[in-house]
C-alpha cells in the first residue's frame, strides 16, 4: 500500500486511553510519526469540539482536525469549515432541554457551557474535569445567559424526571440523535464524522479507495460506513464489528501500530 492514504482517528479509546491517566501509548506516537514520514495524511476525527482539545490531545502530531462530528474542519492552522447552530435554534434547544429536565453540556468551537445547577449524571463531573485542564474554554451558564450562548453541537443525559420523547419530537427534524449508551450526542442534520471525511477527501484530492478510519464507539459508525477501510479497536463493543474491515488489538496493546503494520502502511 504505497499510495498516499488519508487516515482518520477517533480520540477517546482510539488515540487516547480511557484509563485514569488518559495517555497516548508510545506505540501510537511511533505509528503516527512513521505514517506521516511515509507521506500519509493523519487527521483526528472526533465528536469533541475544538474548544475541548486539551494539551495532551494537541501534543499528538497530526495534519488536521475534524471536530464536533464534522461541524469544524482545519488543516494545520487553516480553518476550512466552521458551522454554528443559528442563534434562535440555540435558544430554543436550551429552553427545551430545561423544560424537559435533561442535563446538558453545550459544545462550540471556542467554548463549552455547563449548567450551574447540580447534576445527577456524569456530565457535570466531565465538564469540571475539562475545566481543570482547559479552564479558559469551559464556562458555567445560568438562565440569564441562555440568550447569549452559541454552540455547534451538544451532549445530553436523562434523569428519572426527563422527558426524552418530548425533546426528541421537538427536534428530530433538525438534529441527529446519536445514542452513546448512557448519554446522547446531538449534531445538526447534515453533519457527521463522515461528512467531514468526504470534505477533506475532496479538498485534498485523495481517492476514496485510499481512506482509512480508526475508531471504537457508536459515534464512529458513520466514519466506518464511509471509509474504504474501517479498523475497530480491540475491546470495543461486539455489535460494532459488523461495521469494521477488521478488529485490531486494544489501544493498550499497540492497536494502532499493529493495524498499520497489517495494512502495510509502515
Buried (B, 14 or more C-beta within 10 A) or exposed (E): BEEBBBBBBBBBBBBBBEEEEBEBBEBBBBBBEBBBEBEBBBBBBBBBBBBBBBEBBEEBEBBBBBBBBBBBBBBEEEEBBBBBBEEEBBBBBBEBBBEBBBBBBBBBBBBBBBBEEEBBBEBBEBBEEBBEBBEEBBBEBEEEEBEEBBBBBBBBBBEEEBBBEBBBEBBEEEBBBBEBEEBBBBBBEEBBBBBBBBBBBEEBEBEEEBBBBBBBBBBBBBBBEBBBBBBBBBBBEEEBEEBBBEBBBBBBBBBBBBBBBEBEBB
